[in-house]
């Protein structure tokens, strides 16, 4: 049985890859063989980067918290220690947002953490 080289399934598969490669420079955007490899790598990097973004955001929240806490006369690690001893379980995203938007509430949380650090 002869091999089909111009059927619709084959053509549609190639068109799908070339659509994903739209905007790629040079052969990578027009040549199927080059585009297939470029798209495969691009999709892998996109998948990995979506997971990396979560760690990047956590780092950003910690950096923001550290800056806000140092203004109150504490370091980030000591602040987290105080929160742990006080039994306060607020995630870093919420704390960072609080430091930016509601400074009075954040100051109250910092004061509680300070109190629990000095008691021990």
Buried (B, 14 or more C-beta within 10 A) or exposed (E): EEEEEEEEEEEEEBEEBBEBBEEBEEEBBEBBEBBBBBBEEBEEEEEEEEEEEEEEEBEEBBEBBBEBBEEBEBEBEBBBBBBEBBEEEEEBBEBBBBBEEEEEEBBEBBEBBBEBBEEE
